[in-house]
Amino acid sequence: MAGQALKESDVDGVRTVWTPSSGTFTAVLSFRAGRADETLATSGISHLSEHLALYGLGRDGHPVRFNGRVDDVTTSFVFQGAPEDVVGALAKVCHDLHDPPIERLDVERQILLSEEDQRSTRGALPSMLRRRYGSATFGLAAYAELGLRRLQADDLASWTSAKYTSGNAVLAIAGTLPPGLRLPLPDGHAAGPPTPSSALERTPGWYGEGGGTASLLTTVKRSSAVAALRFVLDKALTSRLRYELGASYSPMVGYEPRDGNYAHLWAVAEAVEGKGREVTRGVLELINDAARQLPAVTAIEQWRASVFEQQNQPGFAENWAFGYARDLLLGAPKRTYEQLLEEASATGPEQVRDAAVEAAWNALYRLPKETTHLPGLTLTPVWSRAEIRGTSFAPVGQARSASSLVAGPSGTMIIVRGVQRITVLTEDVSALLSWPSGRRMLIGRDGFSLDIDPAQWDNGTAATALIDAHVPAAKVVPMPESPEEAGLDQTPRKESTSWLWPLRKHT
């Protein structure tokens, strides 16, 4: 059994987990630092640090196979090869994290910006992350890595010294603990999970966007009951929309740990032409039906059988070790595989229904834009509540659908039709994007954004000068001339106006 084979130790202050393996010797060194720990103005700093740390291995033609990965909450380095070669690679990466080849900074920056161009921030899941979390913590994965355009050597030094320490790392090994293993990292403390931001007033909530796809995103406490709920919901959604109604070709329900204690549960269904109403209804009813009635015992038994079968799959012990190590890093409660099986055996329909009730209360729905009022669900904010005082500027040209632009020390605001407004408070600015042409984009922590072209406002250069004067330099991101090069979603949130930008996952 996996729990019996798992060993724990300490290497130079780094928590270490290993399990015997007949496969290729593999080591995964992970740090509790990821995109959700960054800010919008520094986003990409984990990715850039990872690239620089691995550069030397690639340049020198090191015999190990290696890769790096950054997700919301971790930065990980994976090595495979002969144990003595992996030992050398681990020591080198630990060294190069804190003494990176800074002369490569601009080259790796451009490589990552090119990679960014291939990654889409559109789609249902990024949209829901932006609406749920805004432009901070777990919402950052739905934005381009804007910090890549401004990060310098000092930024990297501060980040690596704080994040890539022995106390904030875990090493997992598939194989025996090799002789001579050293992890030369500075001392440091384990970092707790980032406190999630929120752009929602309350849940359950919804918003209309796009057409043809209905989706939901919710948060739930991690448990076997939630894993069973995902299984039950996936079967129900597929049975209903794919086979009974023929309304969606590949509806799906997913589950992914967010941190040590909570997870994201999501569903996405794209409608077959003419079946939009059926898909919307199916997604809206999915979790609520599970919260109202007990799931079938047969469905729970099928899920339980799949859990028990996992231990018979090739590579299971190794994967369990890697997952166990990750949970150590995230601060999740420790449990062996035997304890997981006991929990699965004790999970019944009542526990799954209780998980569904929690999921239903926390749900956010993204529905086709033609959707109207939904009883019991709160429409997410379309306009800002905050109002500021400052200098007013009249619109010209394409901006005439706005009433006025107001800029001052406390923030920037555009008033529409005299009563509706989009406001970004100075204290809540996540980033100020600055184009050579004088164009500015303010992105607020709540996800509201203002795109201001001075040519569209009377004395517009004075307006942008006011903005520049009150936003800290550390939040200013220099941009290329073309907005499309910035990797930003430009779909209007409410109206097709050039001055209003929308609420805006690293794969």
C-alpha positions as CSV (number, residue, x, y, z in Angstrom):
1,M,0.0,0.0,0.0
2,A,1.2,3.5,-0.8
3,G,1.0,4.8,2.8
4,Q,3.2,1.9,4.1
5,A,5.9,2.5,1.4
6,L,6.1,6.3,1.9
7,K,9.1,7.6,3.9
8,E,9.7,11.0,5.3
9,S,12.9,12.8,6.2
10,D,14.7,16.1,6.1
11,V,17.5,17.2,3.8
12,D,19.2,20.5,4.7
13,G,16.0,21.7,6.3
14,V,13.8,20.7,3.3
15,R,10.9,18.3,4.1
16,T,11.6,15.2,1.9
17,V,9.3,12.4,0.9
18,W,10.3,9.3,-1.0
19,T,8.9,5.9,-2.0
20,P,10.6,2.9,-3.6
21,S,10.1,2.8,-7.4
22,S,11.1,0.4,-10.2
23,G,10.8,3.2,-12.7
24,T,13.1,6.1,-13.7
25,F,14.5,7.9,-10.7
26,T,12.5,11.1,-10.4
27,A,12.7,14.1,-8.0
28,V,10.3,17.0,-7.7
29,L,11.4,20.0,-5.8
30,S,8.5,22.4,-5.1
31,F,8.2,25.7,-3.3
32,R,5.1,27.3,-1.8
33,A,5.1,30.3,-4.2
34,G,3.0,30.8,-7.3
35,R,0.9,33.1,-9.3
36,A,-1.6,33.8,-6.6
37,D,1.3,35.2,-4.4
38,E,2.2,37.8,-7.1
39,T,0.5,41.1,-7.8
40,L,-0.7,42.1,-11.3
41,A,2.3,44.5,-11.7
42,T,4.8,41.7,-10.7
43,S,2.9,38.8,-12.4
44,G,5.3,36.5,-14.1
45,I,8.0,36.8,-11.5
46,S,7.7,33.1,-10.5
47,H,7.8,32.1,-14.2
48,L,10.8,34.2,-14.9
49,S,12.7,32.9,-11.8
50,E,12.0,29.4,-12.8
51,H,13.3,29.9,-16.4
52,L,16.5,31.5,-15.1
53,A,17.1,28.8,-12.6
54,L,16.9,26.1,-15.3
55,Y,18.9,27.9,-17.9
56,G,22.3,26.6,-16.8
57,L,21.2,22.9,-17.0
58,G,20.1,23.5,-20.6
59,R,23.1,25.5,-21.6
60,D,25.5,22.9,-20.2
61,G,23.7,19.9,-21.7
62,H,23.1,18.3,-18.3
63,P,22.3,14.6,-18.7
64,V,19.1,14.7,-16.6
65,R,15.7,15.3,-18.2
66,F,14.2,18.4,-16.5
67,N,11.3,20.8,-16.5
68,G,9.7,23.5,-14.5
69,R,6.2,24.5,-13.7
70,V,4.4,27.4,-12.1
71,D,0.8,27.2,-11.0
72,D,-1.4,29.3,-8.6
73,V,0.4,28.2,-5.4
74,T,3.6,26.4,-6.3
75,T,6.8,26.6,-8.3
76,S,8.2,23.1,-9.1
77,F,11.3,21.6,-10.7
78,V,11.2,18.0,-12.0
79,F,14.3,15.9,-12.7
80,Q,14.6,12.4,-14.1
81,G,17.8,10.4,-14.7
82,A,20.5,8.6,-12.9
83,P,20.4,9.3,-9.1
84,E,23.9,10.9,-9.1
85,D,22.9,13.2,-12.0
86,V,19.7,14.3,-10.4
87,V,21.6,15.0,-7.2
88,G,23.9,17.4,-9.2
89,A,20.9,19.0,-11.0
90,L,19.1,19.7,-7.7
91,A,22.1,21.3,-6.2
92,K,22.7,23.5,-9.2
93,V,19.0,24.7,-9.4
94,C,19.1,25.5,-5.7
95,H,22.2,27.6,-6.3
96,D,20.9,29.3,-9.5
97,L,17.6,30.3,-7.9
98,H,19.6,32.7,-5.7
99,D,22.4,33.5,-8.1
100,P,20.6,33.5,-11.5
101,P,22.3,34.4,-14.8
102,I,21.0,37.9,-14.8
103,E,22.6,38.6,-18.1
104,R,19.9,36.3,-19.5
105,L,17.1,38.3,-18.0
106,D,16.0,40.2,-21.1
107,V,16.3,37.1,-23.3
108,E,14.2,34.9,-21.0
109,R,11.8,37.8,-20.7
110,Q,11.2,37.9,-24.4
111,I,10.9,34.1,-24.5
112,L,8.2,34.2,-21.9
113,L,6.4,37.1,-23.6
114,S,6.4,35.0,-26.8
115,E,5.0,32.1,-24.8
116,E,2.4,34.4,-23.4
117,D,1.1,35.1,-26.9
118,Q,0.3,31.4,-27.3
119,R,-1.8,31.3,-24.1
120,S,-5.4,32.5,-24.1
121,T,-7.0,34.4,-21.3
122,R,-10.4,34.0,-22.9
123,G,-12.9,31.3,-22.2
124,A,-15.3,30.3,-19.4
125,L,-12.8,29.4,-16.7
126,P,-10.6,32.5,-16.9
127,S,-13.7,34.7,-17.1
128,M,-15.1,33.2,-13.9
129,L,-11.8,33.5,-12.1
130,R,-11.6,37.2,-13.0
131,R,-15.2,37.7,-11.8
132,R,-14.7,35.8,-8.6
133,Y,-11.3,37.1,-7.5
134,G,-10.7,40.2,-9.5
135,S,-7.1,41.1,-10.5
136,A,-5.5,39.5,-7.4
137,T,-4.6,36.2,-5.8
138,F,-6.4,33.4,-7.7
139,G,-7.7,35.8,-10.3
140,L,-4.2,36.5,-11.6
141,A,-4.1,33.3,-13.6
142,A,-6.8,34.8,-15.9
143,Y,-4.5,37.7,-16.8
144,A,-1.4,38.1,-19.0
145,E,1.8,38.0,-17.0
146,L,2.1,41.8,-17.2
147,G,5.0,42.0,-14.8
148,L,7.3,40.5,-17.3
149,R,7.4,43.9,-19.0
150,R,8.9,45.7,-16.0
151,L,10.7,43.2,-13.7
152,Q,14.3,43.9,-13.0
153,A,17.2,42.1,-11.2
154,D,16.3,43.7,-7.8
155,D,12.7,42.4,-8.0
156,L,13.9,38.9,-8.7
157,A,16.4,39.0,-5.8
158,S,13.7,40.1,-3.3
159,W,11.3,37.5,-4.6
160,T,13.8,34.5,-4.5
161,S,15.2,35.4,-1.1
162,A,11.7,35.4,0.4
163,K,10.1,32.5,-1.4
164,Y,12.7,29.9,-2.4
165,T,13.9,28.8,1.0
166,S,14.4,25.5,2.8
167,G,11.5,26.0,5.1
168,N,9.2,26.8,2.1
169,A,10.1,23.8,0.1
170,V,9.3,20.1,-0.2
171,L,11.2,17.4,-2.1
172,A,9.5,14.3,-3.4
173,I,11.5,11.3,-4.8
174,A,10.4,8.2,-6.7
175,G,13.3,5.9,-5.7
176,T,15.5,5.6,-2.7
177,L,17.1,8.6,-1.0
178,P,20.4,9.0,-2.9
179,P,23.8,9.5,-1.2
180,G,25.3,12.9,-1.4
181,L,22.0,14.7,-1.8
182,R,22.3,18.4,-0.8
183,L,19.9,21.2,-1.1
184,P,21.8,24.5,-0.6
185,L,19.0,26.9,0.1
186,P,18.8,29.7,2.6
187,D,16.8,29.3,5.8
188,G,13.2,30.4,5.8
189,H,9.8,29.7,7.0
190,A,6.9,27.8,5.4
191,A,4.4,30.2,3.8
192,G,0.7,29.8,4.3
193,P,-1.7,29.8,1.5
194,P,-2.6,33.2,0.0
195,T,-5.7,34.8,1.4
196,P,-8.2,34.7,-1.5
197,S,-9.4,38.1,-2.8
198,S,-13.0,38.6,-3.7
199,A,-14.7,40.7,-6.4
200,L,-18.2,39.4,-5.5
201,E,-20.7,41.0,-3.2
202,R,-22.4,37.8,-2.4
203,T,-23.0,34.2,-3.7
204,P,-24.7,32.4,-5.3
205,G,-24.3,34.8,-8.1
206,W,-24.3,35.1,-11.9
207,Y,-23.5,37.2,-14.9
208,G,-24.2,37.1,-18.6
209,E,-21.4,36.9,-21.1
210,G,-21.0,35.5,-24.6
211,G,-23.4,32.9,-26.0
212,G,-23.7,29.2,-26.3
213,T,-21.8,28.2,-23.2
214,A,-23.1,27.9,-19.6
215,S,-20.7,27.3,-16.8
216,L,-20.2,27.5,-13.0
217,L,-17.3,27.9,-10.6
218,T,-17.6,27.3,-6.9
219,T,-15.4,26.7,-3.8
220,V,-15.8,23.8,-1.4
221,K,-13.8,22.4,1.5
222,R,-11.6,19.5,0.3
223,S,-12.9,16.1,1.3
224,S,-13.8,12.7,-0.1
225,A,-17.4,13.8,-0.2
226,V,-16.5,16.6,-2.7
227,A,-14.5,14.1,-4.8
228,A,-17.6,11.9,-4.9
229,L,-19.8,14.9,-5.7
230,R,-17.7,15.7,-8.7
231,F,-18.1,12.2,-9.9
232,V,-21.9,12.3,-9.4
233,L,-22.3,15.7,-11.0
234,D,-20.2,14.7,-14.0
235,K,-22.3,11.6,-14.7
236,A,-25.5,13.6,-14.2
237,L,-24.5,16.4,-16.5
238,T,-23.2,14.1,-19.3
239,S,-26.3,11.9,-19.0
240,R,-28.7,14.8,-19.2
241,L,-27.1,17.1,-21.8
242,R,-25.1,14.7,-24.0
243,Y,-27.3,11.6,-24.1
244,E,-30.8,12.5,-23.1
245,L,-31.2,16.0,-24.7
246,G,-28.3,16.0,-27.2
247,A,-27.7,19.6,-26.2
248,S,-23.9,19.5,-25.5
249,Y,-21.3,17.3,-27.1
250,S,-18.8,17.2,-24.2
251,P,-20.1,18.8,-20.9
252,M,-17.7,18.3,-18.1
253,V,-17.3,18.8,-14.3
254,G,-13.9,19.4,-12.8
255,Y,-12.3,19.4,-9.4
256,E,-9.0,21.0,-8.5
257,P,-7.4,21.8,-5.1
258,R,-7.0,25.5,-4.6
259,D,-4.9,25.4,-1.5
260,G,-4.6,23.1,1.5
261,N,-8.2,23.4,2.7
262,Y,-10.3,24.4,-0.3
263,A,-10.9,23.4,-3.9
264,H,-12.5,24.7,-7.0
265,L,-15.4,22.7,-8.4
266,W,-16.4,23.8,-11.9
267,A,-18.7,22.8,-14.8
268,V,-18.7,23.9,-18.4
269,A,-21.1,22.9,-21.2
270,E,-21.1,24.3,-24.7
271,A,-24.4,24.2,-26.4
272,V,-25.2,22.5,-29.7
273,E,-26.8,25.1,-32.0
274,G,-30.4,25.8,-31.0
275,K,-30.0,24.1,-27.5
276,G,-28.8,27.1,-25.5
277,R,-31.8,27.1,-23.2
278,E,-31.4,23.4,-22.4
279,V,-27.7,23.8,-21.5
280,T,-28.4,26.9,-19.4
281,R,-31.1,25.1,-17.5
282,G,-28.9,22.0,-17.1
283,V,-26.0,23.9,-15.6
284,L,-28.3,26.0,-13.3
285,E,-30.0,22.9,-11.9
286,L,-26.9,20.7,-11.6
287,I,-25.7,21.5,-8.1
288,N,-29.1,22.6,-6.8
289,D,-30.6,19.2,-7.7
290,A,-27.8,17.5,-5.8
291,A,-28.3,19.7,-2.8
292,R,-32.1,18.9,-2.7
293,Q,-32.0,15.2,-2.9
294,L,-29.7,12.3,-2.0
295,P,-27.5,10.9,-4.8
296,A,-28.1,7.3,-5.9
297,V,-26.2,4.8,-3.8
298,T,-25.0,3.1,-7.0
299,A,-23.3,6.3,-8.1
300,I,-21.5,6.5,-4.8
301,E,-20.4,2.9,-5.1
302,Q,-19.1,3.5,-8.6
303,W,-17.0,6.4,-7.3
304,R,-15.7,4.4,-4.3
305,A,-14.7,1.5,-6.6
306,S,-12.7,3.9,-8.8
307,V,-10.9,5.2,-5.7
308,F,-9.9,1.7,-4.6
309,E,-8.8,0.8,-8.1
310,Q,-6.3,3.6,-8.3
311,Q,-3.8,1.7,-6.2
312,N,-3.6,-1.0,-9.0
313,Q,-2.7,1.5,-11.7
314,P,1.0,1.7,-12.9
315,G,2.9,4.5,-11.3
316,F,0.4,4.9,-8.5
317,A,2.9,4.9,-5.6
318,E,5.0,7.5,-7.3
319,N,2.0,9.8,-8.0
320,W,0.8,9.4,-4.5
321,A,4.2,10.5,-3.1
322,F,4.2,13.6,-5.4
323,G,0.6,14.4,-4.3
324,Y,1.3,13.8,-0.7
325,A,4.4,16.1,-0.9
326,R,2.3,18.9,-2.6
327,D,-0.3,18.7,0.2
328,L,2.5,19.0,2.8
329,L,3.6,22.2,1.0
330,L,0.0,23.6,1.0
331,G,-0.6,22.8,4.6
332,A,-3.3,20.2,4.0
333,P,-4.0,17.7,6.8
334,K,-1.7,14.7,6.6
335,R,-3.2,11.5,5.7
336,T,-2.0,8.1,4.3
337,Y,-3.7,6.4,1.4
338,E,-5.1,3.9,3.9
339,Q,-6.8,6.8,5.7
340,L,-8.2,8.1,2.3
341,L,-9.7,4.7,1.7
342,E,-11.3,4.7,5.1
343,E,-12.7,8.1,4.4
344,A,-14.0,7.0,1.1
345,S,-15.6,3.9,2.7
346,A,-17.4,6.1,5.2
347,T,-18.6,8.6,2.6
348,G,-22.3,8.2,1.9
349,P,-25.2,10.0,0.1
350,E,-25.7,12.3,3.1
351,Q,-22.2,13.6,3.1
352,V,-22.3,14.1,-0.7
353,R,-25.5,16.1,-0.4
354,D,-24.0,18.3,2.3
355,A,-21.1,19.0,0.0
356,A,-23.5,20.0,-2.7
357,V,-25.3,22.4,-0.3
358,E,-22.0,24.1,0.4
359,A,-21.2,24.2,-3.4
360,A,-24.6,25.7,-4.2
361,W,-24.1,28.5,-1.7
362,N,-20.7,29.5,-3.1
363,A,-21.5,29.1,-6.8
364,L,-20.9,31.7,-9.5
365,Y,-22.6,31.1,-12.9
366,R,-21.5,32.4,-16.3
367,L,-24.5,32.3,-18.6
368,P,-25.3,33.4,-22.1
369,K,-25.6,37.2,-22.3
370,E,-29.3,37.0,-23.2
371,T,-30.1,35.5,-19.8
372,T,-32.3,37.8,-17.7
373,H,-33.3,37.9,-14.0
374,L,-32.7,34.7,-12.0
375,P,-34.5,34.5,-8.7
376,G,-32.3,33.4,-5.9
377,L,-29.1,34.5,-7.6
378,T,-27.3,37.9,-7.3
379,L,-26.2,39.6,-10.5
380,T,-22.4,40.4,-10.2
381,P,-21.6,44.1,-10.3
382,V,-21.7,45.7,-13.7
383,W,-21.0,49.2,-12.5
384,S,-18.9,50.6,-9.7
385,R,-20.4,51.8,-6.4
386,A,-17.5,54.1,-5.6
387,E,-17.7,57.7,-6.6
388,I,-14.7,60.2,-6.6
389,R,-14.1,63.9,-6.8
390,G,-11.6,65.5,-9.1
391,T,-11.1,67.3,-12.4
392,S,-13.8,66.6,-15.1
393,F,-13.0,66.1,-18.7
394,A,-15.6,66.2,-21.5
395,P,-15.6,63.4,-24.2
396,V,-14.9,63.9,-27.9
397,G,-15.0,61.5,-30.8
398,Q,-15.6,57.9,-30.0
399,A,-16.0,58.5,-26.3
400,R,-19.3,60.5,-26.7
401,S,-21.3,57.7,-25.2
402,A,-19.7,58.7,-21.9
403,S,-20.8,61.7,-19.9
404,S,-17.5,62.6,-18.4
405,L,-14.1,61.5,-17.2
406,V,-13.1,62.4,-13.7
407,A,-9.5,62.1,-12.4
408,G,-8.0,63.1,-9.1
409,P,-5.9,62.0,-6.2
410,S,-8.4,59.4,-5.0
411,G,-8.9,57.7,-8.3
412,T,-10.3,57.8,-11.8
413,M,-13.9,57.5,-12.9
414,I,-15.9,57.5,-16.2
415,I,-19.6,58.4,-15.9
416,V,-22.0,56.9,-18.4
417,R,-25.4,58.4,-19.1
418,G,-25.0,60.7,-16.1
419,V,-25.6,58.0,-13.5
420,Q,-23.6,54.8,-14.2
421,R,-19.9,54.7,-13.5
422,I,-16.8,52.7,-13.7
423,T,-14.3,53.7,-11.0
424,V,-10.8,52.6,-10.2
425,L,-9.7,53.9,-6.8
426,T,-6.0,54.9,-6.5
427,E,-5.5,52.7,-3.4
428,D,-7.0,49.7,-5.3
429,V,-5.0,50.0,-8.5
430,S,-3.4,46.6,-9.4
431,A,-1.6,48.0,-12.4
432,L,-1.4,51.0,-14.6
433,L,-0.6,50.1,-18.2
434,S,1.3,52.9,-20.0
435,W,1.6,53.1,-23.8
436,P,4.1,55.4,-25.6
437,S,1.1,57.1,-27.4
438,G,-0.1,58.4,-24.0
439,R,-2.8,55.8,-23.7
440,R,-3.4,54.5,-20.2
441,M,-5.2,51.5,-18.7
442,L,-6.1,51.4,-15.0
443,I,-6.9,47.9,-13.7
444,G,-8.6,47.8,-10.2
445,R,-8.3,45.1,-7.7
446,D,-12.0,44.3,-8.2
447,G,-11.4,43.7,-11.9
448,F,-12.9,46.9,-13.2
449,S,-10.7,48.5,-15.8
450,L,-10.6,51.9,-17.6
451,D,-8.8,52.3,-20.9
452,I,-8.2,56.0,-21.5
453,D,-7.0,57.4,-24.9
454,P,-6.2,61.1,-24.3
455,A,-7.3,61.8,-27.9
456,Q,-10.9,61.0,-26.9
457,W,-11.1,63.6,-24.2
458,D,-10.9,67.3,-24.2
459,N,-7.5,68.2,-22.7
460,G,-7.0,64.4,-22.4
461,T,-3.2,64.7,-21.8
462,A,-4.0,66.6,-18.6
463,A,-6.2,63.7,-17.5
464,T,-3.5,61.1,-18.1
465,A,-1.0,63.4,-16.3
466,L,-3.2,63.3,-13.3
467,I,-3.4,59.6,-13.4
468,D,0.4,59.2,-13.7
469,A,0.9,61.6,-10.8
470,H,-1.0,59.5,-8.3
471,V,-0.3,55.9,-9.2
472,P,2.9,54.5,-7.6
473,A,5.7,53.8,-10.0
474,A,5.9,50.2,-8.8
475,K,2.5,49.6,-10.4
476,V,3.3,51.1,-13.8
477,V,3.7,48.6,-16.6
478,P,5.3,49.9,-19.9
479,M,3.4,48.6,-22.9
480,P,4.1,48.1,-26.6
481,E,2.2,50.4,-29.0
482,S,-0.4,47.8,-30.0
483,P,-2.8,46.7,-27.2
484,E,-3.2,43.3,-28.9
485,E,0.5,42.6,-27.9
486,A,-0.4,42.9,-24.3
487,G,-2.3,39.6,-24.2
488,L,-5.4,41.3,-22.8
489,D,-9.0,40.4,-23.4
490,Q,-10.7,43.3,-25.0
491,T,-14.3,42.1,-25.1
492,P,-16.5,44.9,-23.7
493,R,-18.1,44.2,-20.4
494,K,-21.3,46.1,-21.2
495,E,-21.0,48.4,-24.2
496,S,-18.9,48.5,-27.3
497,T,-16.9,51.5,-26.3
498,S,-13.2,51.9,-26.6
499,W,-12.8,53.4,-23.2
500,L,-14.4,50.6,-21.2
501,W,-12.5,47.4,-20.7
502,P,-13.9,44.3,-19.0
503,L,-13.2,42.3,-16.0
504,R,-10.4,40.5,-17.0
505,K,-5.5,30.6,-15.5
506,H,-1.6,30.1,-16.0
507,T,-1.5,26.7,-17.5
